[in-house]
Each structure stands twice: as C-alpha cells, then as structure tokens.
C-alpha cells in the first residue's frame, strides 16, 4: 500500500500508549476445529482475521514470521500476502513487520527487498548484519520502510556469535554502534534485542539512543516485562515494540481462542502501560 511510512505509523501508536506487537505465527496442529478448512490458506486466514479483529485496538504492530507461511508453499504465501493486505485494509494504520531475517549479496538483497516490500507489502522487515552494509543497502534505500537489524537475539545459543569480542567489545554492541553511526542515514533503522537478556538490552539502549528496539522473547521464552520496559524504554518513555506470539495467539486452543487472545493481549498492554 502506497503512502505508508513505518515510523510515522509507529509513532502514532506510541502516542496512543500502545507498545505490544502480536506475532502472527499460525501452526496448523494448534488450530481450533472452528477455523479448520480444507485449504491451508483459508484456515490461516480465518485464524489470522479472528486474532486481528480481536486485538486491533490494542497493538502497535503485527509481526508475521515468514517461516510459518513458506512451509506451506503457495497456499501459505498467499495467506501471508492476504494477511498483510487485510491488516492494511482495516485503515487503522497498524504497521506490519515481516520477520524474515533477510540479507545477501547486493543484487540478491535487492530482490529480497522487492519481494518483502512490493509483493508482500510489509512496512518493515528484520535483516541480519553478517554480510555487512552492502547486503542491507537495498533495504535501507526504502526510506519509508523499517529496517530492523538483528543485534542480540532471544535464543539460548545467541551468545556463541553475538558475545564474541571484536576489538574488546561484544559483537552485538559493535552491531548496535554500526547501525547507529553508519547505517541509519535515512533514520529508518531499528535493532532487535531479546527480552531474555535485559542487561544487554540496557547496554544497547545506551548505544542507540532513542532508536526503536524490537523486543521478542516475552512469555513462552521467559522474558520479563518489567525488566524489559525498564531496560529498553528511551528517554521519551517510548521506543519499544514488545513482541509476543504464542503467548497471545494460542492463549486458548478452543472455540474461544480469539477472545482468549484479546484477554491476554489486554493484560500485556495494561502491564506495559503501567511501566512506561
């Protein structure tokens, strides 16, 4: 959809004191019988629409992870595209982050950017920094889009790479500085720091200043909301996108799944609001 600017949409949601991002990561085996249909596309869409309709007035963003759709081939990818289109068609100005962790040599990345932004219609995308600046340049050139660089991820094994010292500094801090000092020329960068590492989150916040941080890892992965907000909010008491997937969308596996998702999302929103 033309005319959308990721950061303007995000600031608008922060103005409304909304910091919760719901991850739209459907799993067929966890779907309630009420939404199951013969096609994956229809099943996914019935589920996603119900979750979106139940939470759209609470969230600051939605974040589908592309793997949950790619695994089902054409039908899955059709569902992903339709999900993004459905969110944008609601005219509620909710940004969509595609969790795809893209980046490759320049000409390949240009095609990745085209697929993510032009074909799928996402407002922002996660990218990985390992190939350097030329690999993410095609994403950075899209000034109206969000480019969210992996910095300190929430998974247990992340330290094997991200804690390696580079000139006496952990690699994740080097990445944070690179994003802040070199890659953010168009003011369209963010970083990812997992809620499971609050002290690292605090360090990254000191490096990136007011830059937005996407924080996964709350709920199922064990991240703590209070520690996350205290460590991650910026000097303006905003700057956070706190992402929860399974903890919201699978709050119930019964017919009340959408209502349960709303209750969980509302509880998370209320908790975050009290801490901001």
N, C-alpha and C positions, 0 to 999 in steps of 0.2 A: 504494500500500500504506500503510495507516494505521500509526501508531506509530513511524514512521521520523523521525529527526532528523538532518539532513545533517551538522551539525558534530560530533555525538556519534559518528556513523559514521566521520567523517574522523579524529577524534582517536584512535579505536580503531585505525585503520590506521597512524597515525603511531606509536602505541605499539609496533606490530609492525615499525617501521622501514621502512614502505612509503610511497614518495613518487611512484611512477610512475603516471601516468594514461594509459591506452591510448585513443586516439581511434578510434571505430568508424565509419569513413568509407568504406564499400564503393563500389567502382567496377566496374560490370559488365564493362567491357573488360579489366580486370586480374584477373578471377576465374579461378582454375584450372578446367579442364574438369570436375574431380571434383565440384564443387559446383553446376555449372550445371544448372538445370531450366527447364521451360517458363515458369514464372511468376517475376517479379522477387521477389515475397515469399518464395517457397521458396528461391530462390537466395541471397538476402540472409540468410535465417535459417540456412541450412546453413553459410554462411561465418561469420556472426557467432557462432553457437554454437560452432563449432570454435575460433575465436580466444579466446572467453571461457573455454571449457573448458581451453585450453592455458595461459592466463595468470592465471586467477582467484586463485591463491595468491601472486601477485607484486605485484599492483596495489593502489593506494589508491583508485582510482576508474576508471570508464569514461566516455567523453565522445563520444557520437554527435553529429555535426553535422547539423542538420535538413535542410540543403540536399540532401544525398546521398539523402534519402528523399523529400522533397517533389517532386523532379524526376521521380519515377516514379508520381505520383498516388496513387490509393487503395492500390495494392499496396505502394508504398514506405512510406506512412504506417502501413499495417498491420504491415509489417516492423519499423518503428521502435517501435511500441507493444509488439509481441511481444518485441522485443529487450530493452526495459526490463523487461518482465514476467519474462522468462527470467532476467535478472541478479538481480532481487529474489526470484525463486522459488528460487534456489540456497541461500537462507538463510545466505549468507556475509557479509551486512552490508556489501556493497560499494556505495558511493553512486554514483548516476548523474547526471552533469551534462549537461544538454541545451544544446548550443551553438547558440543561436537568435538571440542579439543583439536581443532584443525591447525595446520601449518605444514608447509612442504617447500620445495624449491619454488622460486618466484612464479613461473608460468603455471605450475600446478596449483599454487595457492590462489592465483587469480581466478581459476576455475572453481575452486572451493568457495571463494567469496561470492562468485556469481551464483552458485547453487544455493548457498545459505541465504543470501540477501535478496536475490532477484527471483529465483524459482520458488523457494520455500517461504520467503517473505519475512524472515526473522528481523527483529530490531537490534539484536546483539548476538554475539557468538563467543564461546570460550575458545581460546587458542593456546598452544603450548610454545614456550620460548626457545626450545632446544636448538632450533635451526638458525636462530638469530633474526636480525631486523629485516633482512630482505625477504624472509619467509612470511612475515606478517604484514609487510608493506601493503599488499593489495587490500587487506582488511582495513588498515589504518587510513588508507586513502578515502574510505567511505566516511566522510566527516559526520554524517548524521547517524551513524551506527555505533553501537558499543562494541569495543574490542576488549575482552576480558581475559587477561593473561594468567595462566596458572603460576602460582607463586609458592604457597605452602599448602599442599592438599591434605584432605582429612583422612586419607587411608593410612593404615598402620605402617606400611613399608615406605612411605614417602621420604623418610629421613635417609634412606640409602643413597639417594641422589641429592635431595634438597638441602641436607645438612653438610654436604661435603664443603670443606673450606676452600675458598677461592681468594687468594691473597689475604688470608687470615679472617675472611668473612664467610659465613654460611651462604651457600649458593642462593637460597631463597631470598636473602637480603640483597644480594647482588642483583637478582632479577627485579626486585622491587625498586631499586635505585635506577636500573636501566629503563624500566617503564616510566618512572617519574621524570628522569633527567633527559632521556633521549627519544623515547617512542611516543610520548604524549603531546607531540607538537600540535595536534588538532584538538586537544582536550577531549578525546573520545576513548581514553583508556580506563580500565579498571584492573584490579587484581583479584585472584581467588586465594583465600586463606581459610582453612578448615576450622570449625568451631572446636574441634578436638585438641587444638593447640593454642590456647588463649594467650600464653606469654609470647609466642611467635606472632600472633595477631597484634598484640600491643606494639611489638617492635616494628612490624610492617606499617602500622598506622603512623608511627613516628616518622617513618621514611617517606610515605606517600602523601602526608598532609591531609588535605580534605578530599582526596580522590576516593570515589566509591569503592567499596570492597564487597565482593560476593562471598558469603559465608555459608557453605554447606556443612553438614555433619551434626545438626541438631536432631535430637530424637533417637532414632534407631542406632545411629553411630555413636551416641553417647555424649555429644556436645552439650554444654550447659548454657542456657540463655543468658543468665545474669552475667556470667563471666564474659560471654561473647559481646554483649552490649557494652559493658564497662571497658573492655579492652579495645573494641572496634569502632565505637562511635567517634565522629570527628569533633572539631571544636565548635561546630554549629549544631551538635546533637542530632546529626543525621549521617549520611554516608554509608549506611549499611543496607545490604539486601540479604536477609536471613532466609536461607532456602531449606524447606522441609518437603520431602517427597512421600515416602512410605508412611510416615507417621500421620500424615493427613489423609492421603487418598485411600489408604487401606485401614482407616480407623475402625471400619466395620466391613465384614465380607458378606453381610446380609442385605436385605432389601432397603435398609435404612442407611446404606453406605454414603449417600450424598449428605444426608442430614448429619451423620456422624462426622463426616469430613468438615462440615461447616462448624460444628461444635468445637472440634479440635483446632481448626484454624482461628476461630474466635478466641479461644483460650490462649493460643500462642500470641495473637495480636494484642490481647489485653495485657498479657505479661510483658511483652516488649514495650508497649506504650507506657507502662508504669516505670520502666527503667530508663527510657530515653530522656 
